[in-house]
Amino acid sequence: MGRITLQQAAQWCGGRIDPKYAEVTFFGANNDSRKIQPGQLFVALKGERDGHAFIPKAMENGAAAVLCSHCEGDYPAIVVEDPRVALGEIARGERRRIGMKVVGVTGSVGKSTTKEMIACVLDGTFRVGKTPVNHNNDIGMPMAVLALPEDTEVAVLEMGMNHFREIAYLASIALPDLAVIVNIGTMHIEHLGSREGILKAKLEILEGMKTDGRVILNGDDALLRNVHKKSSLHVTYFGALNPECDVRASDIMQTPGQLTFSVSSGNQSFPVELALEGEHYVPDALAAISVGLALGVSPVSIRKRLASFRNLAGRQEILEVKGFRIIKDCYNAGPESMAAALNVLGSKPGRHIAVLGDMLELGVCTQAEHYRVGRIAAEKADIVLAYGPNSSRIINGALTGGMPNSRAIAFEDRDRLTETLKRLAKPGDVLLFKGSHGMHMELVLEQFLKDET
């Protein structure tokens, strides 16, 4: 059933409507005519293909109305100069109308996992909405806002970027009450110049906040540690290394399938158990705990919710298939997450095979970072198979790290990589599949597991 009238949406975005359609309602939005759900607003974007060409198909599939720059027929429509910008303005209007609290989440590594953990922690206390997978840009996040149930009390919205002013734009729509910055890494450094540039871009999230907003930052990150000196907002730091952090982790212990640590905040302390492998998840959990405590969630509930947490598909999934233990971590990759995944690989019993794809958008750091990953891989893996234009840099790093030529091989052809992997891998081996999303390492895994016909 629809919720927003075209008249209301047109007022929010300054669009034009035919008065006879003023009371038509919609709930949610989509820019893909094939995936449109009955009752949604179809957003006709101009990209590689002009979305206006798909308006008839969207209406046929049940769209309630269209957001477009021009009409070529008689159907419910909001006509605007730029549908992309108007989508954001409508989402901002709906965010204000619902009036829920918003937790904005960004960072270089682990922001999706952190977003999921925060939603998990809050879900036992509030009616929680969140951005779905891959909905963290200027199209996906507004669509996520428009899909939030009307009774949402807290929305957890992930914000991604690879250029300056992208997060500022998202923050102007989300208007966060709490802003979480997980870390400042090297992802997207190609477009932002330096880690300091990445910090500047991430801090744009503060621009959408009221003066009484709360900022939750990783106090173990040297670039984030002094943000409180530059901001009038209330800042909470979390961490395990910096003793001055407000929410701290200690006694961190990893056992097979379980990560445990103790949390202290003010005069309270409590243990946490997670069904995850890798100490790199501790900051993500601390961020979620910090948000929970800030919003009044009890430590008992936080512990219970985190114990039930399971990560998103494709993010360090541990699979047991055909006698192999497989670490599927194909969603994305940067130097920090590569190192973390290799540490997890090295902690498993058995022979270790690292199947690594290129890390994208590293700019002038590309060669050095791929070489560094190769050096780390030489310490953690018995065999390194690298795929992509920068695969030779990974292998050079592995060879320098002492790995024999026969066990460190570069590929620019996915089929040859898969054939070699099938020849070298034996049941009982532990295999890590990791690379940037654009390298599609999940296809290598699928080919590897596919039975020969």
Stockholm file with secondary structure:
# STOCKHOLM 1.0

chainA/1-453         MGRITLQQAAQWCGGRIDPKYAEVTFFGANNDSRKIQPGQLFVALKGERDGHAFIPKAMENGAAAVLCSHCEGDYPAIVVEDPRVALGEIARGERRRIGMKVVGVTGSVGKSTTKEMIACVLDGTFRVGKTPVNHNNDIGMPMAVLALPEDTEVAVLEMGMNHFREIAYLASIALPDLAVIVNIGTMHIEHLGSREGILKAKLEILEGMKTDGRVILNGDDALLRNVHKKSSLHVTYFGALNPECDVRASDIMQTPGQLTFSVSSGNQSFPVELALEGEHYVPDALAAISVGLALGVSPVSIRKRLASFRNLAGRQEILEVKGFRIIKDCYNAGPESMAAALNVLGSKPGRHIAVLGDMLELGVCTQAEHYRVGRIAAEKADIVLAYGPNSSRIINGALTGGMPNSRAIAFEDRDRLTETLKRLAKPGDVLLFKGSHGMHMELVLEQFLKDET
#=GR chainA/1-453 SS CCCEEHHHHHHHHTCBCCGGGTTCEECSEESCTTTCCTTCEEECCBSSSBGGGGHHHHHHTTCSEEEESCCSSSSCEEECSCHHHHHHHHHHHHHHHHCCEEEEEECSSSHHHHHHHHHHHHHTTSCEEECCTTCCSTTHHHHHHHTSCTTCSEEEEECCCSSTTHHHHHHHHHCCSEEEECCCCSTTHHHHCSHHHHHHHHGGGGGGCCTTCEEEEETTSTTTTTGGGTCCSEEEEEESSCTTCSEEEEEEEEETTEEEEEEEETTEEEEEEESCCCTTHHHHHHHHHHHHHHTTCCHHHHHHHHHTCCCCTTSSEEEEETTEEEEEECSCCCHHHHHHHHHHHHHSSSCEEEEEECCCSCGGGHHHHHHHHHHHHHHHCSEEEEESTTHHHHHHHHHHTTCCGGGEEEESCHHHHHHHHHHHCCTTCEEEEECCGGGCHHHHHHHHHSCCC
#=GC SS_cons         CCCEEHHHHHHHHTCBCCGGGTTCEECSEESCTTTCCTTCEEECCBSSSBGGGGHHHHHHTTCSEEEESCCSSSSCEEECSCHHHHHHHHHHHHHHHHCCEEEEEECSSSHHHHHHHHHHHHHTTSCEEECCTTCCSTTHHHHHHHTSCTTCSEEEEECCCSSTTHHHHHHHHHCCSEEEECCCCSTTHHHHCSHHHHHHHHGGGGGGCCTTCEEEEETTSTTTTTGGGTCCSEEEEEESSCTTCSEEEEEEEEETTEEEEEEEETTEEEEEEESCCCTTHHHHHHHHHHHHHHTTCCHHHHHHHHHTCCCCTTSSEEEEETTEEEEEECSCCCHHHHHHHHHHHHHSSSCEEEEEECCCSCGGGHHHHHHHHHHHHHHHCSEEEEESTTHHHHHHHHHHTTCCGGGEEEESCHHHHHHHHHHHCCTTCEEEEECCGGGCHHHHHHHHHSCCC
//
